[in-house]
Every structure is written in structure tokens, then in C-alpha cells.
Amino acid sequence: MTREYHNPVLLQESVDGLNIKHDGVYVDVTFGGGGHSNEILKRLGENGKLFAFDQDEDALVNAIDDARFQLINQNFRYLNQFLKFYGIHEVDGILADFGVSSHQFDKAERGFSIRFDADLDMRMNQSHDLSAYEVVNTYPQDDLAGVLFHYGELRKARPIAEMIVQSRKSEPIRTTQQLKQILAPFLPKGKENKVLAQIYQAIRIEVNQEIEVLKEFLLQVPKILKKGGRLSVISYHSLEDRLVKRFIRDGKFEGAAEKDFFGNVDVPLKKIGGLVVPSAEEIAGNSRARSAKLRVAERI
């Protein structure tokens, strides 16, 4: 039984960015419902190969019955390790779509959505110990404020963290509804959902170590991509997009790009084209596409 996942965002544009060779080897590191993978397979010849990664057990039911396809039930932070297990040392292209799937948002018990009351969970990999419950109920106030500020970009991170810490002293905060009630004083009228979404985003990023995973992934890309191979990345919030943009430009996340003996910038990737965003038509048909940003780069 195929589970309902979101319509793949920027489908044609992101796969076009890979400049697919018929006999190439490609990786979709965020398989989900398989939308991008299916499009890649359509463009591959019979000797091509596609590897896909997804740490969510729910995604396994969407595995594609195709001899050219291999689904790996792991976090893409282990990209290099598992490709080597399959005897792959270089690939022609890598696609990543960092959006949380509609399936994860719409499955109430996962705790991702502000629409449902559910246990505080938010784990993309259900076998991991760290959940939203642990973040909300055990993190020291300063650490919690840091999560809310850095990952949710909330100006009132400190008082929000203080309110959570004070509230959990009387009883643990177990559900999303309890958390909403505690946060009520910080939800401006008319902007409740926007602020809640920022808070949920911050907790989700911490639970799933999304920023650390992204950095680990990007650092592996130049080692795995063949010269002339392509990276196609779709991100959904400024934290991700800034890291992707910076890595493509400078080959690192902080500091100036390395230079060679002659003073020329020495980086492993070069950008291909400019920033691509969904059309008004795509956004009208899929509201979750509205914040998507696509960047494409090529291994030098």
C-alpha cells in the first residue's frame, strides 16, 4: 500500500538540474513518496542506477520495483558509508529535497503538525531516543532558548523558554496541545499559526539534528560526485538555504573560501544557473511549495 506523501516540489526543475546521463549513477537522499526518484528513473537508461535514502520506516512501502533502484533505510548523513557498502565510490548526481513530507505532517501521532493534538514526538526516525518530549522537558533553559532562537529565529526565545521551564515544574509537558496552551501568551492574534510553526520547526530541527546532518551531507558531496557531476538541492527555510548557498560558493560554512598559490578561489563546486523558486501555478496547487528554493551546483 502506497502512503500519501506530498507532491514533489520543483520536480522537473530539480531533476533537470542533474543533467542525467542514461548510464549514470544517481542518489536521491530524501526518498519520501518517491516522486523525484520516479522522475529520475524515467530518464535513466537500462544500465543506469539510482540509490535512494530514507530513515523513515513509513517510506519503505513506497519502494520502487525496478532493477535499477535500491532503497536504503538510513539517514543520508551516512551517504558515503552506505554507497561504499554497495560498491559505489563516485556518482553522477545527487538530489536532496529537505521538506518534511505531507505524510509526516498529516499523521497526527507523529506530532509534527500544529493542527493536531498528539504526544510530543517529531522524530523522523522512530527508533531514535531523542524526541520533542525530551527537548521540551529536559533541556536547560539556556539550551532551550538557543534552540528556539537559532532554529526558529524567534526574538522572544528567552521568555518562551522560561515559560516552558516554569510550566514543566508542576507536571511534564506531554502533548502538543499542552504546549500550545503554555505558549498562548506569546501567540499574537492573527499570527498564532506563524509563531507556532516557528517554535515547532525549532524543536523538530533539534530532535532530528537537521542542521548537523545537512552539514555532514554537504561535506561528503565533493568526495562522492564525479567531476562534472551535479548536486540539486531544495531547501525550505533560510537556515538550510544559507548553508547550501555558502557551501556552493565557498566550499565551507564559515570563513572565506580557500585560495590557491595564485590567489584564485579554490572550491570544489560551481553554481549552475541562479536560484529557482516555484511558479505561482505550482504554489496554487501545492501551498507547501511556497517557501521552496532550488540551487544546483556542479563538481569542478
N, C-alpha and C positions, 0 to 999 in steps of 0.2 A: 504493500500500500504506500503510495507516494504521499508525503506530508506536504501541507500547503506552505510554501516559502514565498518570499517577496519576488515580484517581477524583477529580473536582473536589471540593474540600473546601468545606463550608458552601455548597453550590450554591444551594439555594433561598433561604437567608437573605441571601447576598451579592447575588443578583440582585433579590430583594425590596427590598433597601436602595436600589436605583437608582430605584425608583418609576417604572418605564418608561412613557413615553408612546408610543402607537402610531406616531406620525410623528417620533419623536425621533432624535437623532444620538448614538451611544454609542461608547465606546472600551474595549476590553479590552486593557490594556497588557502582559499576560502570557499570550499565547495558548496555548502548550504544545500539549496534545492537543485543545483546542477545546471542552472541557466547558462552561465558563462562556459562551463565545461562542454555542454552540448553544442554550443556555437563553435568552440574550438575544434571539436571532433568533426563537425560538418566541413571544416576547411582543411583538415588533415587528410593525407593520402593513406593507403593501406599500410605503409611502412612507418607512419608517424606514431608517436606515443604521447599520452597525456597522463600525468600523475596529478592527483588531487589530494588535498589535506582538509580534514575537518575533525576537530576534537569532540564535537557534539555527537553523542550516540544516536540522537534522533535523525541525523543526516544520513546515516548508513542505509536507511530504507530507500534513499534516492539514488543509490549506486547505479551506474550505467552499465548495461550488459553489452560490452564492446571489448573485443580482444585487445584493442589499443589503449584501454583505460585501466588505471589502477587507483583505487581509493585507499588512502592511508588515514586511519583513525587516530590522528595525533595533532597536536598544536604545531603550527608552522614555524615556531621558534626552533624546531628540530629538523628543519628543512634539509640541511646538508647531511645530517646523520642518517636520515631515512632514505634519501636518494642514493647515498653510498651503499646502503643495505641492498638496494635493488640494482647495484652496479652502475649507477649513473653519476658521473663526475662533472659533466657540463650539460647545460640545456640551452635551447634556442630562445626561450621566452618564459617569463613568469608574470602571472596575473594575480592581483590581490584586490578584493572588494571588502573594505573593513566595516561595512554596515552590519548592524545586528539584524538578523532576519525577522520578517513578519511572523514566522512561526514562533520564534522565541518571545517576541512581544505579545503575541496573541494567546500563547499558552499561559493562562493565568498563574498556575502554580509555580512557574519559573521566577516570578517576582520582578520581571524586567519593566513592566508597564505601570504607568501612573493610573491606568483605568481600572485596575482590578485590586481587590484585597487578597493578599497572599502572604505566605511566610517570606521573610526576608532571605532571599537566596541569591539570585543574579549570577549564578555560576554557569558559564558556557560549558565547562566540563564538570559534570555532576559528581565525579569521583574526587575532586579536589576538596580539601578540608576548609579552606578559607571561603566563607560566604558573606553576604551582606550582613547577616546577623552578627558575625564576629567583628566586622568593621564597626558597626553601629554600637555594639555593646561592650567591646573590649579595648578599642583604640584609645590611648590617652588623648586628652582634649587637644593638645597642640598638634598631634599627629592627624587627628580627625579634621581639624581646621586646615591643615596643609593639604589634605586630600580634596576638601571642598574648594579651596582657593585655586590650587594648581590644575585640578582636573575638571572642576565645574565652573571655574572663572567667576566665582561668587564674591562680591565685595563684602558681604556680611558673613563670611566664612567663620570668623571667630565667634560672634554671638550665636550663630546657628549651632556650632559645635558645643558651645557652653550649654545651650538649651537641651541638646541631646544628652549630654553627660549628666546634667541635673535630673532629667526625666528618668534615666535608666537606673538611678539610685534607688527609686521606690520599687520598680519592677522592670524586668528585661523588656526591651522593645522587640517584639516577636514578628509583627506583621507590618505590611506596607501601610495599612490603614492607621495603625498606631503612630507610625512615623509621620504620616500626613497631619494627624491631629496635633502632634507636638510641634510641627513646623508651621502651623496655621498663622502664628503672628508674623512670620516672615514672607507670607504669600500675598503680595499686593493685589487688590481687587482688579480683575481683568487680566492679570498676569500670573495667576496661580499655576497654570499648567507649564508656563515657560520656566518659572523658577523651580518647580518640582522636577521638571525634566533635567535641568542643570544639576540638581542635587543627586538624582538617580544616576545620571551619567557619571558623575564623580565617583560614586560608590561602586558602580559597575566596572569602571576602568581600574579602580584599585583591586577589586575582587579578582579580576581576570588578568591583572598585570599588563594591561593592554599597551601602555607606553613602553615598558621594558621589552615586551615581546616584539613590538614594531621595530625598536632599535636593533635588537638581536637579528631580526629578519633582514633588515636593510644592510647590516654589516656583512651578511653572508652573500648577498646578491652579486657583488663583483667577483666573488670567488667561484660562483656557480655558473654565471652567464658566460656563454662564449663571446668572443669579440664579434660585435655586430648583433648580438642577442638583445632582446628588448624586455624592458620592465614596464608594465602597465598597472597603475595603482589608482584606486578610487578611495578617497577618504571623505569623512562626513563632518568632522569638526576641526577647528583651527589648530588644535594641538597636534593632531596627526598630520594635517596638510603642511604645517610649518616644518615638521621633521622631515617629511618626504621632500619638500622643496629644497630645504637646506642640504640634505644628503646628496641629492642630484647635483646641486650647484657646487658644493664644497667637498663632498666625499666624507663629511664628518658632521656632527651635530653642534659642535661648539668651536669657536676659534676660526681663524682664517684658513682657507684652502691651502694645501701643500703646494710648493713651487719647486720646479726643477733647478738645475745649476744655472740655467739662463734666465731664470725669473718667470718662466711660463707656468701657469696654473697646471698642476698635475693631479687630475681627478680621474676616477675610473669610469664615470658615466657622463653622457652629454644629453641635454634635454632634446626631445623631439617635439616640435610644434609648441604651442602655448597651452595655457590652462584651458581645459574643456569642461563645460558645465551642461547640465541637461537643458533641452529645449523647453519652452513654455508648454508645448504639447505633451512632452513626457511628464512634466511636473503635474499637469492637469489630470493625467491618467494614473499617476503614482505619486502621491504627496510626499512619500518618504525620499523621493529623489531630489527634493528641493535644495538640500544642503550638500549634494554630492559634488566632488571635484576630482577630475581625472588628470593625472600627469603621466607622461610617457618619457622614458629615457632609453638610451642605447649604450651598451658596453663599448668602450673605446678600445 
